[in-house]
Amino acid sequence: RRWTVSSAGSLDRLALEHGNHQDLEIKEGMVKVQVKAVGLNFADIFAVQGLYSATPQGKFTPGLEFSGIILNIGENVKP
């Protein structure tokens, strides 16, 4: 599961998506993490509302903070 926002502008656009993300390909520079906890903070709420300068365009997953277990590491990932 993951929280997504179809586009910035309102907290009403925040939705919990259910799906299988096990088959995602790990590309160069990527790290696959089994997320155990996520923190939604003030900056995330601003991003959802479209008030944060770094708000992504289009659909995005809010959450600047998370913790979990590293499952796979792509090439050229530096510690």
C-alpha positions, 0 to 999 in steps of 0.5 A: 500500500502507498499514499498517493496524490493525483495532483497537488491542491487539496488534502481530498486528493490524498488516497491509499493505493493497494497494489503489488510493487514486488516486480518493480525493476531496480535500475541504476542508482535505485534502492528497493526498500520494504518500508516499515514506517513513514512520517508525513510532516509539515512539508509533506502537507504543504506539498499535497496542498501545492504550497511547497516550492518543490511539489512534484508535478502530477501524481506523487507519493508524499513522505520525505521520511521513512524507514525500512529494510533494504531489499535490493541495491542497483548499480552505482549506489554509494553508501 
